[in-house]
Amino acid sequence: MLSKLKIYNTLTNKKEEFKPIDPNHITMYVCGPTVYDFAHVGNARPVVVFDTLARLLRHDYGKLTYARNITDIDDKIIEASQQTGEDISVITEKFTKHYEEDMTQLNAEMPDIIPKATDYIDEMIELISDLVEKGHAYEAEGHVLFHVSSMDDYGELSGRSVADLLAGARVDVASYKKEAPDFVLWKPSTDDQPGWDSPWGRGRPGWHTECSAMIKKELGTTIDIHGGGLDLIFPHHENEIAQSKCSHDGAALANHWMHNGYLTVNGEKMSKSLGNFVTVHELLEEFPGKGEAIRMALLTAQYRQPVDFSRSGILQAKKQIDNWQRLTKGVNPSVPSEKVLNALRDDLNTPKAIMELHQLAKKAKENDEEKSILKASAQMLGLLNLNYNEWFDVLTSEDGSTLGTIEISPARDKEGIERLIKERTEAKKNKNFARADLIRDELDAEFIKLLDHPDGTTTWERR
């Protein structure tokens, strides 16, 4: 029997049954990157989480329109342009390309719609004009601001009421604001900053304005699911709700709000400001061709909980995928396990789903049918997408015959093992310790024991 999808709704602070507006067409919007630098692995978590949800929604409901935006106009981008001397368009195009390539290597499928903020300036101006006309926004010193006190139920998502915000306001409020909580919808641009003509002069949109306008244009007034990181609840998503509800005469922006937890390093949130981050691009260079291992490491914790990042976690995930790849070599996927699907339907419980994959793998050792189910079930989590040869970098000729492989097997010849030992030695010289450890772990998994000697040489023996 098909279990109902249940998700934790940040708006109601409880797990509830997902009730789509139209069961034949689900709509979902997730906040994407501001493209001024490489994305760190914490930025990849919502991509992996909501890509997994998208797979489930398509399986259960059929049609899904999934949008994830690109913020290509922002003060951080302007600052990067000033520091590097590169044109803003060059920066945004370069890092959009890197972002999409890196996320693809994590086996995240491209969303159906990827709206770029600068393509929706007219829609943003229209939204702001409507808010001004309805008395929810005002112009001051070239800025247009949303007047938070004009909205009776501001703060329903984050639990921060107008009264709370006013009570906690600092004294040094910007001169153009009526009240401290008021936020910018439009800001003036100097001659050396990007800008567009508007009823309020040449300027550019505020960050919150962008998503509201893009959602309305591409998905409609009210959507099924709006997602993003926990750090976006306030002020970004709260302000999105305020703009949209006030412009659309009280209609909800989204019926279900989902937020993934932080990615941490030693229990501390990973962020560029703290300097404790590593980019996805760097990790993919350390673990070439093994983006699915990074993906699996991000799925080992339930999405609302923090997940502590470590390279050892990626190595552990890689070992597990290695085992599943060997089990399912040459097997076509059949249908996913209901136990795996039901784990995902229970607020995207990926740890439980992975546990069910382990159970399937045990059965698959003795049953070929279970191998097909294992592969189909793993693919619901975005795993085992590559075939055996692709995952293990097996080299083949044009006629498909095997030329060689970097995979280790118990019967591996001496030359192949020593070639990998040489590669490991070079990796250590180049301080690429992650690659060196990866080779050691791969050999160890195949019962090849490495013996490092004080003079720097390495020998080996079978265990």
C-alpha positions, -999 to 999 in steps of 0.1 A, spaced: 0 0 0 13 34 -10 23 54 21 14 91 21 43 116 19 48 134 52 71 164 55 80 187 83 64 221 76 84 250 91 54 272 88 33 250 111 63 235 131 50 200 127 53 170 104 22 168 83 8 150 53 17 166 20 -14 178 2 -6 191 -32 -26 219 -49 -29 197 -80 -19 160 -75 -12 158 -112 14 186 -112 36 194 -82 54 228 -80 86 233 -60 110 262 -57 144 261 -39 167 291 -33 199 287 -53 234 302 -52 247 337 -54 273 332 -81 305 351 -71 327 321 -60 328 283 -59 301 267 -38 313 252 -6 300 217 4 275 233 28 259 249 -2 256 215 -19 235 201 9 202 217 -2 209 207 -38 213 170 -28 184 171 -3 159 186 -27 171 166 -57 163 135 -37 129 149 -29 123 157 -65 131 121 -74 105 109 -49 79 134 -60 83 124 -97 80 87 -87 49 92 -66 31 120 -85 44 119 -120 47 156 -131 69 180 -111 80 215 -120 111 222 -100 127 257 -101 161 267 -85 172 302 -91 205 319 -98 212 352 -80 234 370 -105 230 405 -91 241 411 -55 264 433 -35 288 403 -30 291 400 -68 297 437 -72 325 435 -45 341 405 -63 341 425 -95 358 455 -78 384 432 -62 392 412 -94 386 438 -121 365 413 -139 331 424 -154 302 412 -133 288 392 -162 321 373 -166 321 365 -129 285 353 -128 287 333 -160 319 316 -149 307 306 -114 272 296 -127 290 272 -151 312 258 -123 282 254 -99 261 235 -125 291 213 -134 299 205 -98 263 198 -88 260 175 -118 290 155 -105 270 150 -73 244 134 -96 219 162 -90 196 165 -119 192 199 -134 159 216 -123 132 221 -148 136 259 -145 167 279 -136 156 315 -134 183 342 -133 175 373 -113 186 398 -140 161 383 -164 132 393 -141 138 430 -134 105 440 -150 86 415 -128 103 428 -97 95 465 -106 59 454 -111 58 437 -77 73 467 -59 50 491 -76 20 470 -65 32 470 -29 37 508 -30 2 512 -44 -14 490 -17 4 509 11 28 482 21 59 499 7 73 534 5 100 554 -13 127 572 6 160 586 -6 161 566 -37 152 534 -19 119 515 -18 112 497 15 86 472 27 68 486 57 67 456 80 42 472 104 17 473 75 13 435 77 -7 421 106 8 386 106 44 393 97 67 367 113 46 336 110 74 315 96 102 325 119 82 334 150 96 369 151 67 394 154 69 430 145 67 439 182 98 416 189 117 432 160 109 467 172 119 459 207 152 445 196 160 472 171 193 490 174 195 528 177 215 534 145 186 528 120 192 540 85 179 575 79 156 564 50 137 538 71 104 545 89 111 517 113 141 494 120 125 461 106 116 476 73 136 460 45 148 471 11 129 462 -21 149 485 -44 181 504 -39 199 531 -58 229 523 -80 259 546 -85 274 551 -120 299 523 -115 273 498 -102 249 478 -123 214 493 -124 181 495 -143 157 523 -149 126 523 -126 99 547 -113 123 554 -84 154 561 -104 182 540 -116 189 511 -92 187 474 -85 165 450 -66 169 439 -31 177 402 -26 143 392 -12 124 408 -41 140 385 -66 125 351 -55 90 365 -50 89 378 -86 105 347 -101 81 323 -83 50 343 -95 62 345 -131 73 308 -134 52 288 -110 22 309 -100 8 327 -70 9 298 -46 32 268 -49 33 234 -32 68 235 -17 94 262 -10 128 250 2 162 261 13 187 261 41 179 268 77 197 301 76 172 314 51 141 312 73 149 348 86 150 372 70 149 359 35 120 336 35 100 356 60 104 386 37 94 366 6 62 357 24 55 393 34 60 407 -2 40 380 -19 11 378 6 6 416 6 8 418 -32 -15 388 -37 -42 399 -13 -33 374 14 -27 343 -8 0 321 5 33 320 -13 38 283 -5 18 257 14 48 237 26 81 252 38 111 228 41 146 238 55 177 216 56 200 218 86 236 231 86 266 212 75 292 214 104 329 209 109 337 198 144 302 208 154 305 244 140 285 256 110 306 255 78 307 290 63 330 313 43 329 339 71 344 314 96 370 302 71 362 265 78 349 256 44 359 234 15 345 238 -19 327 211 -38 352 218 -67 381 210 -44 365 178 -32 358 166 -67 395 171 -75 405 151 -44 379 124 -52 378 124 -90 347 106 -104 334 99 -70 308 127 -66 282 101 -55 303 94 -25 301 130 -15 264 129 -21 259 98 1 279 114 29 255 143 28 225 120 30 237 100 61 219 125 84 182 133 81 179 166 62 167 187 91 195 176 114 231 189 112 256 167 93 292 168 103 315 169 73 347 148 71 368 133 43 367 100 62 329 101 58 333 104 20 358 75 20 334 54 40 306 62 16 328 54 -13 336 20 1 299 12 5 292 23 -31 321 1 -42 305 -29 -26 271 -21 -41 286 -16 -75 303 -50 -74 270 -66 -63 250 -50 -91 276 -53 -119 258 -57 -152 224 -56 -136 195 -34 -148 174 -16 -122 138 -30 -117 116 -13 -92 126 4 -59 119 -13 -26 87 -1 -8 107 0 24 132 25 9 103 45 -6 84 46 27 115 58 45 118 87 20 81 94 23 86 98 61 100 133 59 128 122 36 144 99 62 175 91 42 194 74 71 166 49 73 166 45 35 203 38 35 198 13 62 173 -4 40 198 -4 12 222 -23 34 195 -49 41 188 -52 4 225 -57 -3 226 -87 22 198 -103 3 213 -95 -31 244 -116 -24 221 -147 -28 194 -134 -50 197 -118 -85 163 -103 -83 173 -84 -52 203 -69 -71 179 -52 -95 158 -39 -66 189 -27 -48 200 -7 -79 166 8 -85 163 17 -48 198 33 -46 189 54 -77 160 69 -58 187 85 -36 208 94 -66 233 66 -61 245 38 -84 238 61 -114 271 52 -130 277 17 -143 304 -5 -130 330 5 -156 324 42 -151 326 40 -113 358 20 -112 373 38 -142 376 6 -162 393 14 -196 377 -1 -227 385 -1 -264 362 11 -291 348 -25 -295 340 -25 -257 367 -49 -247 384 -42 -214 419 -26 -216 426 -20 -179 412 -8 -146 422 11 -115 399 -12 -95 418 -37 -73 408 -73 -72 422 -102 -51 438 -116 -83 454 -83 -93 488 -87 -109 519 -74 -92 524 -47 -119 490 -32 -113 494 -31 -76 528 -15 -78 516 11 -103 490 22 -77 517 22 -49 538 45 -72 508 68 -77 502 69 -39 539 78 -33 536 107 -58 504 119 -42 521 120 -8 550 140 -23 525 165 -37 507 166 -4 476 152 -19 470 131 12 433 125 5 442 107 -27 470 88 -10 446 77 17 420 67 -9 445 44 -26 455 28 7 419 23 16 411 8 -18 439 -17 -15 430 -25 20 394 -33 10 409 -59 -14 431 -74 13 463 -57 1 483 -45 31 508 -17 25 541 -16 44 556 19 47 594 19 55 615 46 72 635 52 40 603 62 22 597 30 2 565 10 4 561 -27 -1 530 -48 1 516 -82 10 482 -100 6 464 -104 39 
